[in-house]
């Protein structure tokens, strides 16, 4: 007995596609910046829930610093037995001990500590109690400390995400049109996966990434615009430099480097321009003050002395020349770490190789497009930035008698990688980048794939530990937040939102290039 399949009529197809067409038509009427900001919020929001309390590097140090940043409070922080110690809730400093550096262990083990997190009874000397770090990040996050540790952690993470969305949206609207590509793609090709993880964490590196990545291009726009645009960009520049310098001492140095690079790129002997340089000069002094008043500045003389990674060299270590050669030759390992070559979290959440490969491909394709638009000053700055990304971490390692793989981590150079990518995509005033559909498809596809796999791997590591395999994150789950959605839902939303964000931005970039070409043809 046979059955016949009725052909689908044109009216049925039209009726079925009508809701999709209406949705697309509605999206076209919504400003691009609002759509992109909403998708970015969803993308990073998924990463906010992808890790438990204490999952970012040195969180025992940073959470204790936050809890004590705004003075003594019975539910948060009490005096310790010395000037360098405090009494904080046990979960603030100990909740990560049961799973950190043990990827087979899920985060379920921290449950008992979190349930008793309101009792401030544990002494700790792990914290910025003697100006170890600049104070701004800790002080602002300290305003969100509540008796509920988990709620506080989530609120702090979302505050950072909202700051990024707000600053990026402001820059997109205020920058000249040909400066939007370096802003968008400079961010996109350097944040997956390490940047996505850190931006949604409680680590001060999140503010370093935002501040340094936004500061240099804010200054570029500030020097190229007038009126209301200049005022907005000056305000965003100030916020960016204070955020970066107030979070990490090295970010203060990177902020000055970024502003210096822009000053060289745009320098001209005009009175108005020289007056405009007053603001970045003042902000450079502010950054310098943050740097010298922080104990982090001692890396210049002694290198790093405390980290989550391996020990410094000991007796029998190679001589100075061998140490220098080893670090210079192996330092690109840190670069690959930005794209997932090193583990996330406490360096214990390994990324599949495809994550790293996809990220590097996207970075190379995007910067290659930018390299097609070169002039003397741009070549100089790109070369100097590459040297900085190579020599600065090498110098710190050599000062501390350490080798690549210990102490200095990829997150320390990520802000400078953002500046490098953005500068590589700069064009001279009035000119834009020439994007092809193929280039944008490669960049968007590689980044979407890298983000999806990285997000899944990160959630999986904490939900079940790596001892359980399989793509279904809801199967055999041991840990998850007390929220009305599952790990699998979180992964799907984060992956789809980021892919849509790249699609929207890529389509806008190609459309802008097509409009530019058409306008030239009509001249």
C-alpha positions in Angstrom: 0.0 0.0 0.0 1.6 3.3 -1.0 1.0 6.7 0.3 1.3 10.0 -1.5 3.0 13.1 -0.2 1.0 16.2 -1.0 3.1 19.1 -2.4 3.4 22.1 -0.1 1.6 25.0 -1.7 3.2 28.4 -2.2 0.6 29.8 0.1 1.6 27.4 2.9 5.3 28.2 2.5 4.6 31.9 2.6 2.4 31.5 5.7 5.1 29.4 7.5 7.8 31.9 6.8 5.8 35.0 7.6 6.7 35.1 11.3 10.4 34.8 10.4 10.1 37.6 7.9 8.3 39.8 10.3 10.9 39.2 13.0 13.7 40.1 10.5 11.9 43.2 9.4 11.5 44.3 13.1 15.1 43.7 13.8 16.1 45.9 10.8 14.2 48.7 12.5 16.0 48.3 15.8 19.3 50.2 16.0 22.3 47.8 15.4 23.9 48.9 18.6 20.9 47.8 20.7 20.7 44.4 19.0 24.5 43.9 19.4 24.5 44.9 23.1 21.6 42.6 23.9 23.3 39.7 22.2 26.6 40.5 23.9 24.8 40.5 27.3 23.3 37.1 26.6 26.6 35.7 25.4 28.6 36.8 28.4 25.6 36.1 30.7 25.9 32.5 29.8 29.6 32.6 30.8 28.6 34.2 34.1 26.8 31.0 35.1 29.3 28.7 33.4 31.6 28.7 36.5 31.0 28.3 40.3 32.1 30.6 43.1 35.9 30.9 43.2 36.6 29.6 39.7 38.8 32.3 38.4 42.6 32.3 39.0 43.5 33.3 42.6 39.9 33.9 43.6 40.7 33.1 47.2 42.8 36.3 47.1 40.5 38.5 45.0 37.3 37.5 46.8 38.8 38.2 50.2 40.1 41.5 48.9 36.6 42.4 47.7 34.9 41.4 51.0 37.3 43.6 53.0 37.6 46.5 50.5 34.9 48.7 52.1 35.8 48.3 55.7 34.8 46.0 58.5 31.3 44.5 58.4 30.2 41.6 60.6 28.8 39.6 57.7 31.7 40.3 55.4 35.1 41.1 57.1 36.5 41.5 60.6 40.0 42.4 61.9 42.5 39.6 61.9 45.4 38.9 64.2 47.7 41.2 62.3 47.7 44.1 59.8 48.1 41.6 57.0 45.2 39.3 57.9 41.4 39.4 58.1 38.5 37.2 59.2 36.1 36.5 56.4 33.4 33.9 55.6 35.1 30.5 55.2 33.6 30.0 51.7 35.2 33.2 50.5 38.7 31.7 50.7 38.1 28.0 50.9 35.1 27.1 48.6 37.4 26.5 45.7 39.9 24.3 47.5 38.0 21.1 46.9 37.9 21.4 43.1 40.7 23.8 42.0 43.5 22.1 40.0 41.4 18.9 40.1 39.4 18.8 36.8 37.9 15.4 37.6 36.1 16.9 40.6 32.9 18.9 40.0 32.0 22.0 42.0 29.3 20.1 44.0 31.9 19.6 46.7 31.7 23.3 47.7 28.0 23.0 48.7 28.5 22.6 52.5 30.8 25.7 52.7 28.4 27.9 50.7 25.5 26.9 53.0 27.5 28.3 56.0 29.0 31.3 54.1 27.4 33.9 56.4 29.7 33.1 59.4 32.9 35.3 59.3 35.2 33.0 61.3 38.1 32.1 59.0 41.4 34.0 59.2 43.3 34.6 56.0 46.3 36.6 54.9 45.5 36.0 51.2 44.2 39.4 50.2 45.1 42.9 49.1 45.3 44.2 52.7 48.5 46.3 52.1 47.9 47.9 48.7 49.0 44.8 46.9 46.7 45.7 44.0 45.1 49.1 43.1 41.9 49.6 45.1 39.2 50.7 42.6 38.0 47.3 41.4 37.8 45.9 44.9 36.1 49.0 46.3 33.4 49.0 43.6 32.7 45.3 43.8 32.7 45.6 47.6 29.5 47.6 47.3 27.7 44.4 46.1 28.8 42.2 49.0 25.8 40.7 50.7 25.4 37.9 53.3 24.7 35.5 50.4 28.0 34.7 48.8 26.6 33.2 45.6 24.2 36.1 44.9 27.1 38.6 45.5 29.3 36.8 43.1 26.7 36.7 40.4 25.9 40.4 40.9 29.6 41.4 40.6 30.0 39.4 37.4 27.0 41.0 35.8 28.2 44.5 36.8 31.3 43.9 34.8 29.4 42.5 31.9 27.0 45.6 31.9 30.0 47.9 32.1 31.5 46.3 29.0 28.2 46.5 27.1 27.6 50.1 28.1 31.2 51.3 27.2 31.2 49.4 23.9 27.8 50.7 22.9 28.9 54.3 23.8 32.1 53.9 21.7 30.1 52.4 18.8 27.8 55.5 18.7 30.5 58.1 19.3 33.4 56.9 17.2 33.7 57.8 13.5 32.3 55.1 11.3 35.7 53.9 10.0 36.8 53.3 13.6 34.0 50.9 14.4 35.7 47.9 12.7 38.9 48.1 14.9 36.6 48.4 17.9 34.4 45.4 17.1 36.8 43.0 15.5 39.7 44.0 17.7 37.6 42.7 20.6 36.0 39.8 18.8 39.2 38.1 17.7 41.0 38.3 21.0 38.4 37.4 23.7 37.6 33.8 22.9 37.9 31.8 25.1 40.1 33.4 27.8 38.6 36.9 27.6 35.0 35.6 27.7 35.8 33.6 30.8 37.6 36.5 32.5 35.0 39.1 31.6 32.3 37.0 33.3 34.5 36.4 36.4 35.4 38.1 39.7 39.0 38.6 38.6 40.3 42.2 38.3 41.7 41.1 34.9 38.2 41.6 33.6 38.5 45.4 34.2 42.0 45.4 32.7 40.6 43.9 29.5 37.8 46.4 29.3 39.8 49.4 30.3 42.8 48.8 28.1 40.8 47.6 25.1 38.5 50.6 25.3 41.0 53.3 26.3 43.2 53.4 23.3 40.4 53.7 20.8 38.5 56.2 22.9 41.6 58.4 22.7 41.8 57.9 18.9 38.2 59.0 18.5 38.7 61.9 20.9 41.6 63.2 18.9 39.7 62.9 15.6 36.3 64.4 16.6 34.8 67.6 17.8 31.8 68.7 19.8 29.5 66.2 21.6 31.4 63.2 20.2 34.7 64.5 21.6 33.1 65.1 25.0 31.6 61.5 25.1 34.8 59.9 24.0 36.8 61.9 26.5 34.5 60.7 29.3 34.8 57.1 28.0 38.6 57.4 27.9 38.7 58.6 31.5 36.4 55.8 32.7 38.5 53.2 30.8 41.9 54.4 32.1 40.6 54.5 35.7 39.0 51.1 35.4 42.2 49.5 34.0 44.6 51.3 36.3 42.4 50.8 39.3 42.2 47.1 38.8 45.8 46.0 38.0 49.1 47.8 38.0 50.2 46.2 34.7 47.0 47.4 33.2 48.1 51.0 34.2 51.2 50.4 32.1 49.2 49.0 29.2 46.9 52.0 29.3 49.8 54.4 28.9 51.3 52.2 26.1 47.9 52.3 24.3 47.6 56.1 24.6 51.2 56.5 23.6 50.6 54.4 20.5 47.6 56.5 19.5 49.6 59.7 20.1 52.3 58.5 17.7 49.8 57.4 15.1 48.0 60.8 15.1 50.6 63.3 16.0 50.6 66.6 14.2 51.9 70.1 15.0 48.7 71.9 15.6 47.7 73.9 18.6 44.3 72.3 18.9 45.8 68.8 18.8 48.5 69.7 21.4 45.7 71.0 23.7 43.8 67.7 23.2 46.9 65.8 24.5 46.4 67.4 27.9 43.7 64.8 28.8 45.7 61.7 28.0 48.8 63.3 29.7 46.8 63.8 32.9 45.4 60.3 32.7 48.9 58.9 32.2 49.9 60.6 35.5 46.8 59.0 37.2 47.8 55.6 35.8 51.4 56.1 37.0 50.1 56.9 40.5 48.0 53.8 40.6 51.1 51.8 39.5 53.6 53.2 42.0 51.2 52.9 45.0 50.6 49.3 44.3 52.9 46.5 45.4 52.4 44.9 42.0 54.9 47.5 40.8 57.7 45.5 42.4 57.7 43.1 39.4 59.9 45.7 37.7 62.7 44.9 40.1 62.0 41.3 41.3 59.5 39.7 39.0 56.4 37.8 40.2 56.7 36.0 43.5 53.2 34.5 43.9 50.9 32.7 41.5 48.8 29.6 40.9 51.4 28.1 38.6 54.8 26.4 39.0 57.7 27.4 41.1 60.6 29.7 40.3 63.9 28.3 39.2 66.2 26.9 41.9 69.8 25.7 42.3 71.0 24.0 39.2 68.9 26.2 36.9 70.3 27.4 33.6 72.4 30.5 33.4 71.2 33.9 32.5 71.8 33.5 28.7 70.1 30.2 28.7 67.2 31.6 30.7 66.8 34.6 28.3 66.9 32.3 25.2 64.4 29.9 26.7 61.9 32.6 27.5 62.2 34.4 24.2 61.9 31.2 22.2 58.9 29.8 24.2 57.0 33.0 24.9 54.6 32.5 22.0 53.0 29.9 24.3 51.5 32.7 26.2 50.0 34.1 23.0 48.4 30.8 22.2 47.0 30.8 25.8 44.8 33.7 24.9 43.1 31.5 22.3 42.8 28.5 24.6 46.3 27.0 24.5 46.3 27.2 28.3 43.5 26.0 30.6 40.8 28.3 31.9 40.0 28.8 35.6 42.9 27.7 37.8 44.6 26.6 34.6 42.8 23.2 35.1 40.0 23.5 32.5 41.7 22.3 29.3 40.3 23.5 25.9 40.0 21.2 22.9 42.6 22.0 20.2 39.9 23.1 17.8 39.2 26.1 20.2 42.8 27.3 19.9 43.0 26.6 16.2 39.8 28.4 15.4 40.7 31.4 17.5 44.1 31.8 15.9 42.6 31.5 12.4 40.1 34.3 13.1 42.8 36.5 14.6 45.1 36.0 11.6 42.4 36.5 8.9 41.1 39.7 10.6 44.5 41.2 11.1 45.6 40.2 7.6 42.7 42.3 6.3 43.9 45.2 8.3 47.5 44.8 7.3 46.4 45.5 3.7 45.9 49.1 4.8 49.3 50.2 6.0 51.4 53.4 6.3 54.6 54.2 8.0 53.4 55.0 11.5 51.0 52.1 11.6 53.9 49.7 10.7 56.0 51.2 13.4 53.3 50.9 16.1 52.4 47.3 15.1 56.0 46.3 15.3 56.5 48.0 18.7 53.3 46.3 20.1 54.5 42.9 19.0 57.9 43.6 20.7 56.0 44.6 23.8 53.9 41.5 23.9 57.1 39.5 23.5 59.6 41.4 25.7 57.5 42.7 28.6 56.5 39.2 29.9 60.0 37.9 29.1 61.5 40.7 31.2 59.2 39.9 34.2 60.1 36.2 34.0 63.8 36.9 33.8 63.6 39.3 36.7 62.0 36.5 38.8 64.4 33.8 37.5 61.5 32.0 36.0 60.7 30.3 32.7 57.6 30.4 30.5 55.0 28.1 32.1 55.4 29.5 35.6 54.0 32.7 37.1 53.3 34.8 34.0 50.0 33.8 32.6 48.3 34.6 29.2 45.7 36.8 30.9 48.5 39.3 31.8 49.1 40.0 28.1 45.6 39.8 26.8 44.9 43.5 27.1 47.9 44.3 24.9 46.7 41.7 22.4 43.5 43.6 22.1 45.4 46.8 21.3 47.5 45.0 18.7 44.5 43.5 16.9 42.7 46.9 16.9 45.7 48.9 15.6 46.3 46.3 12.9 42.8 47.0 11.6 43.2 50.8 11.6 42.8 52.7 8.4 43.7 56.3 7.7 40.9 58.9 8.4 38.1 58.6 5.9 39.0 55.1 4.7 37.5 51.8 5.7 38.5 48.1 5.6 37.6 46.0 2.6 35.8 43.0 3.9 34.6 40.1 1.7 31.8 37.7 2.5 34.3 34.9 2.6 36.6 36.7 5.1 33.7 37.6 7.4 32.3 34.0 7.1 35.7 32.6 8.1 36.1 34.9 11.1 32.5 34.6 12.3 32.4 30.8 11.8 35.7 30.2 13.5 34.8 32.4 16.5 31.3 31.0 16.9 32.7 27.4 16.8 35.5 28.3 19.3 33.1 30.0 21.7 30.5 27.2 21.6 33.0 24.4 22.3 34.9 26.5 24.9 31.6 27.3 26.8 30.5 23.7 26.7 33.9 22.5 28.0 33.9 25.0 30.8 30.4 24.1 32.0 31.1 20.4 31.7 34.2 20.6 33.8 32.2 22.1 36.8 28.9 20.3 36.3 30.3 16.8 36.3 34.0 17.0 36.2 35.9 15.6 33.2 35.5 12.0 34.4 32.0 12.0 32.8 31.8 12.3 29.0 29.0 13.3 26.7 27.5 16.4 25.1 24.3 16.4 27.3 25.3 18.7 30.1 22.0 17.9 32.0 22.9 14.2 32.1 24.6 13.1 35.3 24.9 16.7 36.5 26.2 17.1 40.0 26.5 20.9 40.4 24.6 23.9 39.1 23.3 27.3 40.4 19.9 27.6 42.0 18.4 29.1 38.9 15.3 28.1 36.8 17.3 26.9 33.8 19.7 24.0 33.2 23.3 23.9 32.1 22.3 22.8 28.6 20.0 25.7 28.2 22.7 28.1 29.4 25.1 26.6 26.8 22.6 26.8 23.9 21.6 30.4 24.7 25.3 31.5 25.1 26.4 29.8 21.9 23.5 30.9 19.7 23.6 34.5 21.0 27.3 34.8 20.3 26.9 33.3 16.8 24.0 35.8 16.1 26.1 38.6 17.4 28.9 37.8 14.9 26.4 37.4 12.1 24.8 40.8 12.8 28.2 42.5 13.1 29.5 40.7 10.0 26.5 41.6 7.9 26.8 45.2 9.0 30.5 45.3 8.2 29.9 43.9 4.7 27.0 46.3 4.2 29.1 49.3 5.2 31.9 48.2 2.7 29.3 47.8 -0.1 27.9 51.2 0.6 31.4 52.7 0.5 32.2 51.1 -2.8 28.9 52.2 -4.4 29.4 55.8 -3.2 32.9 55.8 -4.9 31.4 54.4 -8.1 28.9 57.3 -8.3 31.6 60.0 -7.8 
